[in-house]
Amino acid sequence: MKLIVGMGQTGFSAGRFFARRGEPFVAADTRGASAPHAAWQAAFGAGTVFDGDFGAGMLDAAELRALEGIVVSPGLDPAVEPLAGLLVEARRRGIPVESDIAVALRHAPVPYVLVTGSNGKSTVTALTAELLTAAGYRVGIGGNYGTPALDLLAESLDVLVLEVSSFQLEACDAAAIRARAATVLNISADHLDRHGSIAAYAALKQKILVQADTAVINADDARVCAMAADCEGQLVTFSAATNDDSLAARHRYYLDADGESLCRDDQRLFAGDDLALPGAHNRMNALAALALVEAVAGRAAFDGKALRAALAAFTGLPHRMQVVCRWPINGGEVRFINDSKATNVGAAVAAIDGLAVGGAAGQVVIVGGQAKGQSFDELAAALKAHALGVALIGVDAARIESVLASVAGDTLPIARCESLEAAVAWSADQASARVSAGRQVVVLLSPACASFDQFSGYADRGEHFARAAEAVCDTRDVSPPVSAEVAS
């Protein structure tokens, strides 16, 4: 008998997995009566929902006395009651506690590739899957991004490419994770409200590297480099630096001296201008994906026309530096860019710096939401250096404003906005006042915060931004939105 805790998307995938295997299971949810009991029973039948009170005492219930394991949804904080008490008692009784990812990796019938990090992991996961598909593999893509990992096990595949989060890795044993290839792309402060410290957060990410056949290491990130000492497989590095050989790596992926071409060891693989993905940070993402692909398909895969075409055609993912619309004005242009997926400071700083390097004449940035325990000093420095104005939204707007004021003083226009729509309108006015012939000014949503104070998730926030931006562009009599295009 298995206990599934949480009746969300992950919980349902666990139910389907155990049902396929003919293993008995029952589900419980911390939401009590508001949990989707009827939908669960419709999917899995009567007797699959625990009806008693949630907590440590439930382990004495008759239907759970033969309990062999607990699968916990990653969306539930294991340190918060009543779940915390249940997990303490389970471990005291020797009952294993796992995440869905732990179960999926233990039962995976094919090799798997794991991707994690603070920023860029969805892009690298998607690009790796695209390239392996182009190389002729039947690829299952999912995990924290897309299809739940346990659902992928029902498909006929050659390889799994999974994004994994720190939440999913909490209930995983590093000794049980044996990836064909794995990468930690970067580490910056994120989810500290749950993990307590950046060291604890990094230690969770590191789990995927320890026993990977190939550990793909970001040589430009000191915290990731430190993880290399514990890796048992071969090391492959990626870096923006041409001559970085600080780690004894089997292969080195890097950008050439101009930061343009993608190289491997002494070979030039691809011209950066051939990539649709914008910015130096996305060229780094492409290097990581290529290293992962080689670990599965071999170096010869890079010579295939289909793979090269797939790399050139990949334009990124929604809500990640996505151009929503353009507003021609005064011989120049205001461009609205949706980067709602930037839910931490590191991601927002990468977007702001990347636009500055990419040639935008200026940017008005919308930030704010739930801070998740982060420091905003680095964000304030980036905004001082590159922003023409800042619109603040969300529950922690006052905290961000205080940090900005201490760094930028009164030199940077700042507006506290009650809604995202108001922030877009204010930002559009600020940007239009700075446009001149041949100049492009950007209105950038890159919040550096979680969205759940005002929205159902980052995608919902991004869609609200897109609608507000399109309304501005439409009322100013411009061409139709180009929402499928990615920022350049």
C-alpha positions, 0 to 999 in steps of 0.5 A, a space after each residue: 500500500 502506498 500513500 500519495 500526499 497531494 491530489 494535484 497534477 503530481 498526485 494524479 500522475 502517481 495514482 496512474 503509475 501505481 494503477 498501471 502496476 496494479 499496486 494498491 494506493 490511497 491519497 490524502 490532501 492537506 486541503 481537507 474537504 476542498 481537495 478534489 475527492 470526487 475527481 480522484 474517486 472518478 479516476 481511481 475508484 472508491 476506497 482510494 481516498 483517505 477520509 480521516 484527519 490529516 496528520 501523524 495519527 493517520 498512520 494508525 488508521 486501519 487502511 494504512 497499517 500496511 503502508 510501504 511508502 509515501 509519495 509527497 507532492 513537491 508543492 507541499 512544504 515538508 517543514 509545515 504542519 500537519 505534513 511535517 508531523 506525518 513525515 517525522 512519524 513515517 520516518 520513525 517507523 521506517 516508512 520511505 518518503 519519496 517524491 514523484 521524481 524519485 519513484 520515476 528515476 527508480 523505475 525508468 526503463 530507459 536512460 535519463 538526462 536531468 537538468 536543474 539550476 536557478 535559471 534557464 532549466 526549462 529552456 535547456 530541457 526543451 532544447 536538449 529534447 528537440 536536439 535529441 529528437 532531431 538526432 533520431 531518438 524517441 524522447 520523453 520530456 517532462 518532470 518539473 516542466 511539462 508532462 509529469 515524469 511518472 506519466 512518461 514511463 507509460 510511453 515507448 521511448 529511447 531517453 527521458 529528458 527531465 527538468 527537476 526542481 529543488 522541491 522535487 529533489 528534497 525527497 530524493 536520495 543522491 545515491 539512487 540518482 544515476 543519470 546518463 547526463 546531468 547538469 546544474 546550470 547555475 545557482 542563485 538565491 531562490 526559494 530561500 523561504 523554504 530551504 533556509 539558505 543558499 547552501 542548502 538549496 545548492 546541496 539539493 541541486 547537487 544530488 543529480 550530479 554525484 553519480 551521473 555518467 557525465 556531469 555537465 558543469 558551468 565553469 563560470 559559476 563558483 558554486 556549481 564548480 565546487 560540486 565537481 569535487 564530488 562527481 563520480 563520472 566524467 566532467 564536461 564543462 561549459 563556459 563563456 571563457 575561451 581558455 578556462 581549464 580550471 577543472 580537469 574536464 573530458 571536454 570543454 564547451 565554450 564561446 569563442 573570444 568574441 562570444 559569438 561561436 559555440 565551440 567544443 575543445 578545439 572545434 568550432 561547432 556552430 555560429 552564434 548568429 545561426 541561433 534564434 535564441 537571443 543573448 549571451 546567456 542563451 548561448 550558454 544554455 545552448 552549450 549546456 544542451 549540446 554537452 548533454 546531447 553528446 553524452 547521449 548521442 555522441 559527437 557525430 550527432 552534431 554533423 547531422 543536418 536535422 540537428 543543426 536545423 533544430 538548433 537554428 530553429 529553436 526560438 525558446 519558450 513562452 514567458 521567457 524573453 518573448 516579444 509581445 508587440 511593437 509600438 513604432 513611435 518617433 521614428 523608433 520603437 517601444 518593444 514589450 517583452 514578457 519574461 514572467 518566468 523570471 521568478 528570482 533575482 538571478 533570472 531578472 538580472 540576466 534579462 536586464 543585462 542581456 538586453 543592455 548588451 544586446 543593444 536596447 537603447 533603454 528599458 523600463 522594467 516591471 518587477 515585484 510579487 512574492 520575494 521568497 526571502 531573496 536579497 534585492 541588492 543585485 537587482 537594484 544594481 542592475 536596474 540602476 545601471 540599465 533602467 530608465 524607470 521601474 514599475 513595482 507590483 505585488 505584495 513585496 513592492 515596498 521592500 524592493 522600493 526601499 532597496 532601490 532607493 538606497 542604491 539609486 536615490 532619486 535618480 531613477 523614476 519609480 512607480 508603485 502600481 496597484 495592478 500589472 495593467 497600471 504598471 504596463 500603462 505607466 511603463 509605456 508612457 515612460 518608454 515612449 518619452 525616451 524613443 527617438 529616431 532609430 532607437 528601441 526602448 523596451 518595456 520588460 516584465 521581469 519580476 524577480 519574484 513569484 506570482 502567487 500574490 496576484 496570479 495563479 502562476 507565472 504563465 497567468 501573470 505573463 498572459 495578463 502582461 501580454 493582454 495589457 501590452 497588446 491593448 497599448 499597442 492596438 490603441 496606438 495604431 500599430 501593426 498586429 502583435 508578434 507574440 510568437 517571436 522571441 526578443 533579439 
